[in-house]
Amino acid sequence: MPLMRIQLDSDKGTARRVLQLHLAGKIHYESRDAARDEVWRRGRTPAAEPVFVGVTNGEPVRLVYDVQVCLDITG
């Protein structure tokens, strides 16, 4: 399955909280759902739950997710 990388704008506090949850083996549901919604907005169908990859170092801070997407097969 192909992957789509999604970057979500965030603030430093939220990014820190999402990273801490990830390191503790937990999920930040709000950002995961936002990543899934972004895949739909871009016209793709998510094939699996978004996977948290990390945060960017730039400004603004962004949360990074990889999402498996379905191939568009037309016959």
PDB file of N, CA, C, O and CB in Angstrom:
ATOM      1  N   MET A   1       0.837  -1.182   0.000  1.00  0.00           N
ATOM      2  CA  MET A   1       0.000   0.000   0.000  1.00  0.00           C
ATOM      3  C   MET A   1       0.883   1.247   0.000  1.00  0.00           C
ATOM      4  O   MET A   1       1.874   1.322   0.726  1.00  0.00           O
ATOM      5  CB  MET A   1      -0.953  -0.003   1.216  1.00  0.00           C
ATOM      6  N   PRO A   2       0.510   2.213  -0.817  1.00  0.00           N
ATOM      7  CA  PRO A   2       1.263   3.469  -0.808  1.00  0.00           C
ATOM      8  C   PRO A   2       1.004   4.270   0.466  1.00  0.00           C
ATOM      9  O   PRO A   2      -0.059   4.172   1.079  1.00  0.00           O
ATOM     10  CB  PRO A   2       0.903   4.310  -2.032  1.00  0.00           C
ATOM     11  N   LEU A   3       1.990   5.051   0.840  1.00  0.00           N
ATOM     12  CA  LEU A   3       1.882   5.915   2.019  1.00  0.00           C
ATOM     13  C   LEU A   3       1.721   7.364   1.589  1.00  0.00           C
ATOM     14  O   LEU A   3       2.305   7.807   0.600  1.00  0.00           O
ATOM     15  CB  LEU A   3       3.121   5.761   2.930  1.00  0.00           C
ATOM     16  N   MET A   4       0.923   8.085   2.345  1.00  0.00           N
ATOM     17  CA  MET A   4       0.808   9.526   2.162  1.00  0.00           C
ATOM     18  C   MET A   4       1.304  10.172   3.451  1.00  0.00           C
ATOM     19  O   MET A   4       0.816   9.855   4.535  1.00  0.00           O
ATOM     20  CB  MET A   4      -0.678   9.962   1.821  1.00  0.00           C
ATOM     21  N   ARG A   5       2.264  11.067   3.335  1.00  0.00           N
ATOM     22  CA  ARG A   5       2.782  11.770   4.514  1.00  0.00           C
ATOM     23  C   ARG A   5       1.961  13.041   4.714  1.00  0.00           C
ATOM     24  O   ARG A   5       1.800  13.851   3.802  1.00  0.00           O
ATOM     25  CB  ARG A   5       4.310  12.107   4.355  1.00  0.00           C
ATOM     26  N   ILE A   6       1.454  13.189   5.918  1.00  0.00           N
ATOM     27  CA  ILE A   6       0.611  14.322   6.269  1.00  0.00           C
ATOM     28  C   ILE A   6       1.319  15.141   7.341  1.00  0.00           C
ATOM     29  O   ILE A   6       1.805  14.592   8.330  1.00  0.00           O
ATOM     30  CB  ILE A   6      -0.790  13.852   6.759  1.00  0.00           C
ATOM     31  N   GLN A   7       1.375  16.458   7.143  1.00  0.00           N
ATOM     32  CA  GLN A   7       1.928  17.362   8.149  1.00  0.00           C
ATOM     33  C   GLN A   7       0.825  18.304   8.609  1.00  0.00           C
ATOM     34  O   GLN A   7       0.204  18.996   7.802  1.00  0.00           O
ATOM     35  CB  GLN A   7       3.149  18.161   7.587  1.00  0.00           C
ATOM     36  N   LEU A   8       0.594  18.322   9.903  1.00  0.00           N
ATOM     37  CA  LEU A   8      -0.453  19.150  10.494  1.00  0.00           C
ATOM     38  C   LEU A   8       0.173  20.280  11.294  1.00  0.00           C
ATOM     39  O   LEU A   8       1.034  20.040  12.140  1.00  0.00           O
ATOM     40  CB  LEU A   8      -1.383  18.305  11.389  1.00  0.00           C
ATOM     41  N   ASP A   9      -0.251  21.509  11.033  1.00  0.00           N
ATOM     42  CA  ASP A   9       0.228  22.640  11.832  1.00  0.00           C
ATOM     43  C   ASP A   9      -0.162  22.434  13.290  1.00  0.00           C
ATOM     44  O   ASP A   9      -1.246  21.934  13.587  1.00  0.00           O
ATOM     45  CB  ASP A   9      -0.346  23.983  11.298  1.00  0.00           C
ATOM     46  N   SER A  10       0.720  22.819  14.186  1.00  0.00           N
ATOM     47  CA  SER A  10       0.481  22.641  15.615  1.00  0.00           C
ATOM     48  C   SER A  10       1.194  23.751  16.374  1.00  0.00           C
ATOM     49  O   SER A  10       1.870  24.591  15.780  1.00  0.00           O
ATOM     50  CB  SER A  10       0.962  21.241  16.098  1.00  0.00           C
ATOM     51  N   ASP A  11       1.037  23.743  17.675  1.00  0.00           N
ATOM     52  CA  ASP A  11       1.822  24.639  18.518  1.00  0.00           C
ATOM     53  C   ASP A  11       2.790  23.775  19.326  1.00  0.00           C
ATOM     54  O   ASP A  11       2.641  22.554  19.383  1.00  0.00           O
ATOM     55  CB  ASP A  11       0.899  25.509  19.460  1.00  0.00           C
ATOM     56  N   LYS A  12       3.768  24.404  19.940  1.00  0.00           N
ATOM     57  CA  LYS A  12       4.810  23.645  20.646  1.00  0.00           C
ATOM     58  C   LYS A  12       4.249  22.813  21.788  1.00  0.00           C
ATOM     59  O   LYS A  12       4.692  21.685  22.003  1.00  0.00           O
ATOM     60  CB  LYS A  12       5.868  24.588  21.183  1.00  0.00           C
ATOM     61  N   GLY A  13       3.286  23.347  22.519  1.00  0.00           N
ATOM     62  CA  GLY A  13       2.710  22.612  23.648  1.00  0.00           C
ATOM     63  C   GLY A  13       1.988  21.353  23.201  1.00  0.00           C
ATOM     64  O   GLY A  13       2.159  20.287  23.791  1.00  0.00           O
ATOM     65  N   THR A  14       1.184  21.479  22.159  1.00  0.00           N
ATOM     66  CA  THR A  14       0.463  20.313  21.644  1.00  0.00           C
ATOM     67  C   THR A  14       1.439  19.296  21.072  1.00  0.00           C
ATOM     68  O   THR A  14       1.295  18.096  21.305  1.00  0.00           O
ATOM     69  CB  THR A  14      -0.559  20.733  20.570  1.00  0.00           C
ATOM     70  N   ALA A  15       2.431  19.769  20.326  1.00  0.00           N
ATOM     71  CA  ALA A  15       3.416  18.859  19.742  1.00  0.00           C
ATOM     72  C   ALA A  15       4.156  18.087  20.834  1.00  0.00           C
ATOM     73  O   ALA A  15       4.403  16.889  20.695  1.00  0.00           O
ATOM     74  CB  ALA A  15       4.416  19.637  18.870  1.00  0.00           C
ATOM     75  N   ARG A  16       4.502  18.766  21.900  1.00  0.00           N
ATOM     76  CA  ARG A  16       5.192  18.113  23.020  1.00  0.00           C
ATOM     77  C   ARG A  16       4.292  17.041  23.645  1.00  0.00           C
ATOM     78  O   ARG A  16       4.748  15.943  23.964  1.00  0.00           O
ATOM     79  CB  ARG A  16       5.609  19.159  24.091  1.00  0.00           C
ATOM     80  N   ARG A  17       3.005  17.379  23.816  1.00  0.00           N
ATOM     81  CA  ARG A  17       2.050  16.446  24.415  1.00  0.00           C
ATOM     82  C   ARG A  17       1.841  15.217  23.516  1.00  0.00           C
ATOM     83  O   ARG A  17       1.792  14.089  24.008  1.00  0.00           O
ATOM     84  CB  ARG A  17       0.702  17.154  24.670  1.00  0.00           C
ATOM     85  N   VAL A  18       1.718  15.437  22.203  1.00  0.00           N
ATOM     86  CA  VAL A  18       1.537  14.324  21.266  1.00  0.00           C
ATOM     87  C   VAL A  18       2.759  13.416  21.291  1.00  0.00           C
ATOM     88  O   VAL A  18       2.622  12.193  21.300  1.00  0.00           O
ATOM     89  CB  VAL A  18       1.284  14.846  19.831  1.00  0.00           C
ATOM     90  N   LEU A  19       3.954  14.004  21.303  1.00  0.00           N
ATOM     91  CA  LEU A  19       5.186  13.218  21.339  1.00  0.00           C
ATOM     92  C   LEU A  19       5.288  12.417  22.635  1.00  0.00           C
ATOM     93  O   LEU A  19       5.677  11.249  22.606  1.00  0.00           O
ATOM     94  CB  LEU A  19       6.408  14.132  21.188  1.00  0.00           C
ATOM     95  N   GLN A  20       4.947  13.024  23.764  1.00  0.00           N
ATOM     96  CA  GLN A  20       4.986  12.306  25.047  1.00  0.00           C
ATOM     97  C   GLN A  20       3.999  11.145  25.060  1.00  0.00           C
ATOM     98  O   GLN A  20       4.323  10.063  25.550  1.00  0.00           O
ATOM     99  CB  GLN A  20       4.680  13.264  26.208  1.00  0.00           C
ATOM    100  N   LEU A  21       2.806  11.356  24.531  1.00  0.00           N
ATOM    101  CA  LEU A  21       1.824  10.269  24.450  1.00  0.00           C
ATOM    102  C   LEU A  21       2.356   9.136  23.581  1.00  0.00           C
ATOM    103  O   LEU A  21       2.235   7.963  23.933  1.00  0.00           O
ATOM    104  CB  LEU A  21       0.481  10.786  23.890  1.00  0.00           C
ATOM    105  N   HIS A  22       2.948   9.496  22.440  1.00  0.00           N
ATOM    106  CA  HIS A  22       3.491   8.478  21.533  1.00  0.00           C
ATOM    107  C   HIS A  22       4.588   7.661  22.220  1.00  0.00           C
ATOM    108  O   HIS A  22       4.613   6.435  22.112  1.00  0.00           O
ATOM    109  CB  HIS A  22       4.046   9.139  20.255  1.00  0.00           C
ATOM    110  N   LEU A  23       5.483   8.337  22.917  1.00  0.00           N
ATOM    111  CA  LEU A  23       6.568   7.634  23.608  1.00  0.00           C
ATOM    112  C   LEU A  23       6.044   6.735  24.724  1.00  0.00           C
ATOM    113  O   LEU A  23       6.688   5.749  25.084  1.00  0.00           O
ATOM    114  CB  LEU A  23       7.563   8.637  24.180  1.00  0.00           C
ATOM    115  N   ALA A  24       4.878   7.073  25.269  1.00  0.00           N
ATOM    116  CA  ALA A  24       4.256   6.255  26.317  1.00  0.00           C
ATOM    117  C   ALA A  24       3.374   5.153  25.729  1.00  0.00           C
ATOM    118  O   ALA A  24       2.736   4.404  26.470  1.00  0.00           O
ATOM    119  CB  ALA A  24       3.425   7.139  27.251  1.00  0.00           C
ATOM    120  N   GLY A  25       3.337   5.051  24.390  1.00  0.00           N
ATOM    121  CA  GLY A  25       2.538   4.013  23.744  1.00  0.00           C
ATOM    122  C   GLY A  25       1.060   4.353  23.647  1.00  0.00           C
ATOM    123  O   GLY A  25       0.224   3.470  23.455  1.00  0.00           O
ATOM    124  N   LYS A  26       0.738   5.641  23.780  1.00  0.00           N
ATOM    125  CA  LYS A  26      -0.658   6.076  23.721  1.00  0.00           C
ATOM    126  C   LYS A  26      -0.901   6.878  22.449  1.00  0.00           C
ATOM    127  O   LYS A  26       0.025   7.143  21.682  1.00  0.00           O
ATOM    128  CB  LYS A  26      -1.025   6.918  24.967  1.00  0.00           C
ATOM    129  N   ILE A  27      -2.155   7.258  22.235  1.00  0.00           N
ATOM    130  CA  ILE A  27      -2.549   7.930  20.999  1.00  0.00           C
ATOM    131  C   ILE A  27      -3.177   9.278  21.315  1.00  0.00           C
ATOM    132  O   ILE A  27      -3.977   9.396  22.244  1.00  0.00           O
ATOM    133  CB  ILE A  27      -3.527   7.059  20.189  1.00  0.00           C
ATOM    134  N   HIS A  28      -2.815  10.291  20.543  1.00  0.00           N
ATOM    135  CA  HIS A  28      -3.492  11.590  20.597  1.00  0.00           C
ATOM    136  C   HIS A  28      -4.568  11.542  19.508  1.00  0.00           C
ATOM    137  O   HIS A  28      -4.293  11.788  18.334  1.00  0.00           O
ATOM    138  CB  HIS A  28      -2.472  12.818  20.384  1.00  0.00           C
ATOM    139  N   TYR A  29      -5.783  11.225  19.919  1.00  0.00           N
ATOM    140  CA  TYR A  29      -6.857  10.938  18.977  1.00  0.00           C
ATOM    141  C   TYR A  29      -7.224  12.138  18.107  1.00  0.00           C
ATOM    142  O   TYR A  29      -7.548  11.971  16.931  1.00  0.00           O
ATOM    143  CB  TYR A  29      -8.073  10.469  19.724  1.00  0.00           C
ATOM    144  N   GLU A  30      -7.177  13.323  18.663  1.00  0.00           N
ATOM    145  CA  GLU A  30      -7.562  14.511  17.898  1.00  0.00           C
ATOM    146  C   GLU A  30      -6.655  14.711  16.685  1.00  0.00           C
ATOM    147  O   GLU A  30      -7.147  14.964  15.586  1.00  0.00           O
ATOM    148  CB  GLU A  30      -7.520  15.753  18.792  1.00  0.00           C
ATOM    149  N   SER A  31      -5.346  14.602  16.869  1.00  0.00           N
ATOM    150  CA  SER A  31      -4.436  14.801  15.740  1.00  0.00           C
ATOM    151  C   SER A  31      -4.483  13.620  14.776  1.00  0.00           C
ATOM    152  O   SER A  31      -4.348  13.806  13.567  1.00  0.00           O
ATOM    153  CB  SER A  31      -3.006  15.010  16.240  1.00  0.00           C
ATOM    154  N   ARG A  32      -4.673  12.406  15.294  1.00  0.00           N
ATOM    155  CA  ARG A  32      -4.790  11.241  14.408  1.00  0.00           C
ATOM    156  C   ARG A  32      -6.019  11.391  13.509  1.00  0.00           C
ATOM    157  O   ARG A  32      -5.956  11.108  12.313  1.00  0.00           O
ATOM    158  CB  ARG A  32      -4.879   9.924  15.234  1.00  0.00           C
ATOM    159  N   ASP A  33      -7.137  11.835  14.091  1.00  0.00           N
ATOM    160  CA  ASP A  33      -8.352  12.038  13.303  1.00  0.00           C
ATOM    161  C   ASP A  33      -8.168  13.163  12.285  1.00  0.00           C
ATOM    162  O   ASP A  33      -8.688  13.084  11.172  1.00  0.00           O
ATOM    163  CB  ASP A  33      -9.537  12.351  14.224  1.00  0.00           C
ATOM    164  N   ALA A  34      -7.432  14.204  12.663  1.00  0.00           N
ATOM    165  CA  ALA A  34      -7.165  15.306  11.737  1.00  0.00           C
ATOM    166  C   ALA A  34      -6.317  14.831  10.556  1.00  0.00           C
ATOM    167  O   ALA A  34      -6.526  15.275   9.427  1.00  0.00           O
ATOM    168  CB  ALA A  34      -6.457  16.463  12.468  1.00  0.00           C
ATOM    169  N   ALA A  35      -5.361  13.932  10.809  1.00  0.00           N
ATOM    170  CA  ALA A  35      -4.543  13.376   9.728  1.00  0.00           C
ATOM    171  C   ALA A  35      -5.415  12.559   8.778  1.00  0.00           C
ATOM    172  O   ALA A  35      -5.269  12.661   7.560  1.00  0.00           O
ATOM    173  CB  ALA A  35      -3.400  12.500  10.299  1.00  0.00           C
ATOM    174  N   ARG A  36      -6.314  11.756   9.325  1.00  0.00           N
ATOM    175  CA  ARG A  36      -7.223  10.959   8.497  1.00  0.00           C
ATOM    176  C   ARG A  36      -8.122  11.878   7.662  1.00  0.00           C
ATOM    177  O   ARG A  36      -8.335  11.629   6.476  1.00  0.00           O
ATOM    178  CB  ARG A  36      -8.084  10.018   9.381  1.00  0.00           C
ATOM    179  N   ASP A  37      -8.641  12.929   8.276  1.00  0.00           N
ATOM    180  CA  ASP A  37      -9.497  13.876   7.559  1.00  0.00           C
ATOM    181  C   ASP A  37      -8.743  14.565   6.427  1.00  0.00           C
ATOM    182  O   ASP A  37      -9.318  14.831   5.371  1.00  0.00           O
ATOM    183  CB  ASP A  37     -10.051  14.921   8.524  1.00  0.00           C
ATOM    184  N   GLU A  38      -7.463  14.856   6.639  1.00  0.00           N
ATOM    185  CA  GLU A  38      -6.653  15.496   5.599  1.00  0.00           C
ATOM    186  C   GLU A  38      -6.470  14.567   4.401  1.00  0.00           C
ATOM    187  O   GLU A  38      -6.469  15.026   3.259  1.00  0.00           O
ATOM    188  CB  GLU A  38      -5.281  15.907   6.164  1.00  0.00           C
ATOM    189  N   VAL A  39      -6.316  13.272   4.648  1.00  0.00           N
ATOM    190  CA  VAL A  39      -6.208  12.304   3.550  1.00  0.00           C
ATOM    191  C   VAL A  39      -7.496  12.331   2.727  1.00  0.00           C
ATOM    192  O   VAL A  39      -7.449  12.381   1.498  1.00  0.00           O
ATOM    193  CB  VAL A  39      -5.932  10.864   4.096  1.00  0.00           C
ATOM    194  N   TRP A  40      -8.641  12.297   3.402  1.00  0.00           N
ATOM    195  CA  TRP A  40      -9.928  12.372   2.698  1.00  0.00           C
ATOM    196  C   TRP A  40     -10.029  13.683   1.916  1.00  0.00           C
ATOM    197  O   TRP A  40     -10.492  13.689   0.776  1.00  0.00           O
ATOM    198  CB  TRP A  40     -11.107  12.251   3.699  1.00  0.00           C
ATOM    199  N   ARG A  41      -9.597  14.792   2.524  1.00  0.00           N
ATOM    200  CA  ARG A  41      -9.674  16.091   1.866  1.00  0.00           C
ATOM    201  C   ARG A  41      -8.852  16.117   0.583  1.00  0.00           C
ATOM    202  O   ARG A  41      -9.202  16.807  -0.374  1.00  0.00           O
ATOM    203  CB  ARG A  41      -9.202  17.188   2.809  1.00  0.00           C
ATOM    204  N   ARG A  42      -7.759  15.364   0.569  1.00  0.00           N
ATOM    205  CA  ARG A  42      -6.897  15.300  -0.621  1.00  0.00           C
ATOM    206  C   ARG A  42      -7.394  14.291  -1.653  1.00  0.00           C
ATOM    207  O   ARG A  42      -6.734  14.057  -2.665  1.00  0.00           O
ATOM    208  CB  ARG A  42      -5.477  14.946  -0.214  1.00  0.00           C
ATOM    209  N   GLY A  43      -8.553  13.696  -1.397  1.00  0.00           N
ATOM    210  CA  GLY A  43      -9.167  12.819  -2.390  1.00  0.00           C
ATOM    211  C   GLY A  43      -8.717  11.375  -2.350  1.00  0.00           C
ATOM    212  O   GLY A  43      -8.922  10.645  -3.319  1.00  0.00           O
ATOM    213  N   ARG A  44      -8.116  10.946  -1.271  1.00  0.00           N
ATOM    214  CA  ARG A  44      -7.669   9.557  -1.125  1.00  0.00           C
ATOM    215  C   ARG A  44      -8.473   8.864  -0.045  1.00  0.00           C
ATOM    216  O   ARG A  44      -9.093   9.513   0.797  1.00  0.00           O
ATOM    217  CB  ARG A  44      -6.166   9.491  -0.794  1.00  0.00           C
ATOM    218  N   THR A  45      -8.457   7.540  -0.076  1.00  0.00           N
ATOM    219  CA  THR A  45      -9.155   6.739   0.921  1.00  0.00           C
ATOM    220  C   THR A  45      -8.132   6.108   1.854  1.00  0.00           C
ATOM    221  O   THR A  45      -7.278   5.349   1.395  1.00  0.00           O
ATOM    222  CB  THR A  45     -10.035   5.651   0.249  1.00  0.00           C
ATOM    223  N   PRO A  46      -8.193   6.398   3.144  1.00  0.00           N
ATOM    224  CA  PRO A  46      -7.263   5.766   4.091  1.00  0.00           C
ATOM    225  C   PRO A  46      -7.498   4.257   4.140  1.00  0.00           C
ATOM    226  O   PRO A  46      -8.640   3.801   4.181  1.00  0.00           O
ATOM    227  CB  PRO A  46      -7.423   6.379   5.506  1.00  0.00           C
ATOM    228  N   ALA A  47      -6.412   3.491   4.135  1.00  0.00           N
ATOM    229  CA  ALA A  47      -6.508   2.035   4.206  1.00  0.00           C
ATOM    230  C   ALA A  47      -6.187   1.528   5.606  1.00  0.00           C
ATOM    231  O   ALA A  47      -6.430   0.361   5.910  1.00  0.00           O
ATOM    232  CB  ALA A  47      -5.568   1.390   3.188  1.00  0.00           C
ATOM    233  N   ALA A  48      -5.649   2.383   6.453  1.00  0.00           N
ATOM    234  CA  ALA A  48      -5.271   1.998   7.819  1.00  0.00           C
ATOM    235  C   ALA A  48      -5.256   3.261   8.675  1.00  0.00           C
ATOM    236  O   ALA A  48      -5.395   4.377   8.173  1.00  0.00           O
ATOM    237  CB  ALA A  48      -3.867   1.273   7.849  1.00  0.00           C
ATOM    238  N   GLU A  49      -5.085   3.058   9.967  1.00  0.00           N
ATOM    239  CA  GLU A  49      -5.002   4.195  10.886  1.00  0.00           C
ATOM    240  C   GLU A  49      -3.709   4.977  10.629  1.00  0.00           C
ATOM    241  O   GLU A  49      -2.676   4.380  10.324  1.00  0.00           O
ATOM    242  CB  GLU A  49      -5.065   3.714  12.368  1.00  0.00           C
ATOM    243  N   PRO A  50      -3.761   6.307  10.749  1.00  0.00           N
ATOM    244  CA  PRO A  50      -2.542   7.105  10.630  1.00  0.00           C
ATOM    245  C   PRO A  50      -1.514   6.699  11.693  1.00  0.00           C
ATOM    246  O   PRO A  50      -1.867   6.373  12.826  1.00  0.00           O
ATOM    247  CB  PRO A  50      -2.872   8.604  10.753  1.00  0.00           C
ATOM    248  N   VAL A  51      -0.243   6.728  11.301  1.00  0.00           N
ATOM    249  CA  VAL A  51       0.860   6.373  12.194  1.00  0.00           C
ATOM    250  C   VAL A  51       1.677   7.636  12.471  1.00  0.00           C
ATOM    251  O   VAL A  51       2.173   8.281  11.547  1.00  0.00           O
ATOM    252  CB  VAL A  51       1.760   5.242  11.570  1.00  0.00           C
ATOM    253  N   PHE A  52       1.811   7.979  13.752  1.00  0.00           N
ATOM    254  CA  PHE A  52       2.593   9.158  14.130  1.00  0.00           C
ATOM    255  C   PHE A  52       4.061   8.903  13.837  1.00  0.00           C
ATOM    256  O   PHE A  52       4.619   7.882  14.242  1.00  0.00           O
ATOM    257  CB  PHE A  52       2.388   9.508  15.627  1.00  0.00           C
ATOM    258  N   VAL A  53       4.690   9.850  13.122  1.00  0.00           N
ATOM    259  CA  VAL A  53       6.097   9.726  12.750  1.00  0.00           C
ATOM    260  C   VAL A  53       6.971  10.627  13.611  1.00  0.00           C
ATOM    261  O   VAL A  53       8.067  10.234  14.012  1.00  0.00           O
ATOM    262  CB  VAL A  53       6.291  10.063  11.271  1.00  0.00           C
ATOM    263  N   GLY A  54       6.488  11.840  13.898  1.00  0.00           N
ATOM    264  CA  GLY A  54       7.276  12.758  14.710  1.00  0.00           C
ATOM    265  C   GLY A  54       6.805  14.183  14.540  1.00  0.00           C
ATOM    266  O   GLY A  54       5.702  14.438  14.057  1.00  0.00           O
ATOM    267  N   VAL A  55       7.660  15.110  14.944  1.00  0.00           N
ATOM    268  CA  VAL A  55       7.361  16.537  14.811  1.00  0.00           C
ATOM    269  C   VAL A  55       8.509  17.205  14.065  1.00  0.00           C
ATOM    270  O   VAL A  55       9.649  16.743  14.109  1.00  0.00           O
ATOM    271  CB  VAL A  55       7.139  17.205  16.209  1.00  0.00           C
ATOM    272  N   THR A  56       8.191  18.297  13.382  1.00  0.00           N
ATOM    273  CA  THR A  56       9.230  19.051  12.687  1.00  0.00           C
ATOM    274  C   THR A  56       9.886  20.025  13.662  1.00  0.00           C
ATOM    275  O   THR A  56       9.333  20.325  14.720  1.00  0.00           O
ATOM    276  CB  THR A  56       8.644  19.808  11.463  1.00  0.00           C
ATOM    277  N   ASN A  57      11.058  20.509  13.298  1.00  0.00           N
ATOM    278  CA  ASN A  57      11.784  21.457  14.142  1.00  0.00           C
ATOM    279  C   ASN A  57      11.520  22.903  13.760  1.00  0.00           C
ATOM    280  O   ASN A  57      11.902  23.818  14.490  1.00  0.00           O
ATOM    281  CB  ASN A  57      13.261  21.183  14.071  1.00  0.00           C
ATOM    282  N   GLY A  58      10.871  23.118  12.622  1.00  0.00           N
ATOM    283  CA  GLY A  58      10.682  24.474  12.117  1.00  0.00           C
ATOM    284  C   GLY A  58       9.537  25.214  12.781  1.00  0.00           C
ATOM    285  O   GLY A  58       8.904  24.722  13.715  1.00  0.00           O
ATOM    286  N   GLU A  59       9.294  26.400  12.275  1.00  0.00           N
ATOM    287  CA  GLU A  59       8.166  27.222  12.714  1.00  0.00           C
ATOM    288  C   GLU A  59       7.241  27.399  11.529  1.00  0.00           C
ATOM    289  O   GLU A  59       7.712  27.859  10.488  1.00  0.00           O
ATOM    290  CB  GLU A  59       8.640  28.609  13.278  1.00  0.00           C
ATOM    291  N   PRO A  60       5.984  27.075  11.603  1.00  0.00           N
ATOM    292  CA  PRO A  60       5.328  26.506  12.775  1.00  0.00           C
ATOM    293  C   PRO A  60       5.696  25.037  12.946  1.00  0.00           C
ATOM    294  O   PRO A  60       6.079  24.362  11.992  1.00  0.00           O
ATOM    295  CB  PRO A  60       3.809  26.659  12.665  1.00  0.00           C
ATOM    296  N   VAL A  61       5.575  24.566  14.160  1.00  0.00           N
ATOM    297  CA  VAL A  61       5.799  23.149  14.442  1.00  0.00           C
ATOM    298  C   VAL A  61       4.702  22.368  13.738  1.00  0.00           C
ATOM    299  O   VAL A  61       3.548  22.794  13.718  1.00  0.00           O
ATOM    300  CB  VAL A  61       5.810  22.855  15.991  1.00  0.00           C
ATOM    301  N   ARG A  62       5.059  21.223  13.159  1.00  0.00           N
ATOM    302  CA  ARG A  62       4.067  20.379  12.491  1.00  0.00           C
ATOM    303  C   ARG A  62       4.151  18.962  13.038  1.00  0.00           C
ATOM    304  O   ARG A  62       5.232  18.451  13.330  1.00  0.00           O
ATOM    305  CB  ARG A  62       4.279  20.382  10.956  1.00  0.00           C
ATOM    306  N   LEU A  63       2.991  18.344  13.168  1.00  0.00           N
ATOM    307  CA  LEU A  63       2.911  16.930  13.519  1.00  0.00           C
ATOM    308  C   LEU A  63       2.965  16.152  12.215  1.00  0.00           C
ATOM    309  O   LEU A  63       2.304  16.525  11.246  1.00  0.00           O
ATOM    310  CB  LEU A  63       1.603  16.596  14.344  1.00  0.00           C
ATOM    311  N   VAL A  64       3.742  15.077  12.178  1.00  0.00           N
ATOM    312  CA  VAL A  64       3.915  14.311  10.951  1.00  0.00           C
ATOM    313  C   VAL A  64       3.310  12.924  11.136  1.00  0.00           C
ATOM    314  O   VAL A  64       3.626  12.214  12.091  1.00  0.00           O
ATOM    315  CB  VAL A  64       5.415  14.213  10.564  1.00  0.00           C
ATOM    316  N   TYR A  65       2.436  12.553  10.206  1.00  0.00           N
ATOM    317  CA  TYR A  65       1.794  11.241  10.201  1.00  0.00           C
ATOM    318  C   TYR A  65       1.987  10.595   8.840  1.00  0.00           C
ATOM    319  O   TYR A  65       2.000  11.283   7.819  1.00  0.00           O
ATOM    320  CB  TYR A  65       0.287  11.356  10.546  1.00  0.00           C
ATOM    321  N   ASP A  66       2.137   9.272   8.821  1.00  0.00           N
ATOM    322  CA  ASP A  66       2.086   8.489   7.592  1.00  0.00           C
ATOM    323  C   ASP A  66       0.775   7.732   7.586  1.00  0.00           C
ATOM    324  O   ASP A  66       0.385   7.134   8.589  1.00  0.00           O
ATOM    325  CB  ASP A  66       3.306   7.515   7.473  1.00  0.00           C
ATOM    326  N   VAL A  67       0.092   7.761   6.440  1.00  0.00           N
ATOM    327  CA  VAL A  67      -1.195   7.090   6.315  1.00  0.00           C
ATOM    328  C   VAL A  67      -1.164   6.216   5.071  1.00  0.00           C
ATOM    329  O   VAL A  67      -0.884   6.700   3.974  1.00  0.00           O
ATOM    330  CB  VAL A  67      -2.367   8.118   6.250  1.00  0.00           C
ATOM    331  N   GLN A  68      -1.451   4.930   5.239  1.00  0.00           N
ATOM    332  CA  GLN A  68      -1.590   4.054   4.079  1.00  0.00           C
ATOM    333  C   GLN A  68      -2.879   4.413   3.365  1.00  0.00           C
ATOM    334  O   GLN A  68      -3.919   4.600   3.996  1.00  0.00           O
ATOM    335  CB  GLN A  68      -1.579   2.548   4.492  1.00  0.00           C
ATOM    336  N   VAL A  69      -2.801   4.509   2.032  1.00  0.00           N
ATOM    337  CA  VAL A  69      -3.978   4.854   1.243  1.00  0.00           C
ATOM    338  C   VAL A  69      -4.239   3.776   0.203  1.00  0.00           C
ATOM    339  O   VAL A  69      -3.323   3.081  -0.237  1.00  0.00           O
ATOM    340  CB  VAL A  69      -3.799   6.227   0.565  1.00  0.00           C
ATOM    341  N   CYS A  70      -5.497   3.649  -0.178  1.00  0.00           N
ATOM    342  CA  CYS A  70      -5.894   2.687  -1.205  1.00  0.00           C
ATOM    343  C   CYS A  70      -5.484   3.213  -2.571  1.00  0.00           C
ATOM    344  O   CYS A  70      -5.523   4.417  -2.829  1.00  0.00           O
ATOM    345  CB  CYS A  70      -7.422   2.417  -1.157  1.00  0.00           C
ATOM    346  N   LEU A  71      -5.091   2.290  -3.441  1.00  0.00           N
ATOM    347  CA  LEU A  71      -4.813   2.652  -4.821  1.00  0.00           C
ATOM    348  C   LEU A  71      -6.128   2.888  -5.539  1.00  0.00           C
ATOM    349  O   LEU A  71      -7.103   2.169  -5.316  1.00  0.00           O
ATOM    350  CB  LEU A  71      -3.982   1.555  -5.534  1.00  0.00           C
ATOM    351  N   ASP A  72      -6.157   3.892  -6.397  1.00  0.00           N
ATOM    352  CA  ASP A  72      -7.346   4.137  -7.213  1.00  0.00           C
ATOM    353  C   ASP A  72      -7.233   3.280  -8.464  1.00  0.00           C
ATOM    354  O   ASP A  72      -6.440   3.573  -9.359  1.00  0.00           O
ATOM    355  CB  ASP A  72      -7.496   5.659  -7.578  1.00  0.00           C
ATOM    356  N   ILE A  73      -8.028   2.224  -8.519  1.00  0.00           N
ATOM    357  CA  ILE A  73      -7.990   1.301  -9.654  1.00  0.00           C
ATOM    358  C   ILE A  73      -9.314   1.432 -10.401  1.00  0.00           C
ATOM    359  O   ILE A  73     -10.385   1.183  -9.848  1.00  0.00           O
ATOM    360  CB  ILE A  73      -7.741  -0.185  -9.186  1.00  0.00           C
ATOM    361  N   THR A  74      -9.216   1.823 -11.655  1.00  0.00           N
ATOM    362  CA  THR A  74     -10.415   1.922 -12.481  1.00  0.00           C
ATOM    363  C   THR A  74     -10.294   0.943 -13.636  1.00  0.00           C
ATOM    364  O   THR A  74      -9.201   0.714 -14.152  1.00  0.00           O
ATOM    365  CB  THR A  74     -10.624   3.372 -13.003  1.00  0.00           C
ATOM    366  N   GLY A  75     -11.390   0.382 -14.030  1.00  0.00           N
ATOM    367  CA  GLY A  75     -11.343  -0.658 -15.059  1.00  0.00           C
ATOM    368  C   GLY A  75     -11.920  -0.307 -16.350  1.00  0.00           C
ATOM    369  O   GLY A  75     -11.921  -1.125 -17.270  1.00  0.00           O
TER     370      GLY A  75
END
